[in-house]
Amino acid sequence: MEKHIEVSDPVLKSKIRRKEINFAGNQKLKIYGLLSCSSGKRMKKENRIFFISENEALENNYRPCGHCMKTEYKQWKNNS
């Protein structure tokens, strides 16, 4: 788990290219989703956190985004 405000843009881009970052989350709302999610792209930088895997996000008690991860969100909601 890595906070956006603690990573420079060149390092962030490099980590995304190398698949060291695959998901982003909102630290305040405890929601994670795809890096391409339009909702996630509007998030404030200070609230954004990055995960290497979906498991890492789930282990940290984040829930799937209802916009970009509809199937995962429905499963999460049914199990809650």
PyMOL commands that set and color helices and strands:
alter all, ss='L'
color gray80, all
select helices_A, chain A and resi 4-6+9-17+38-41+45-47+54-59+70-79
alter helices_A, ss='H'
color red, helices_A
select strands_A, chain A and resi 2-3+23-26+31-34+48-51+63-64
alter strands_A, ss='S'
color yellow, strands_A
deselect
rebuild
show_as cartoon
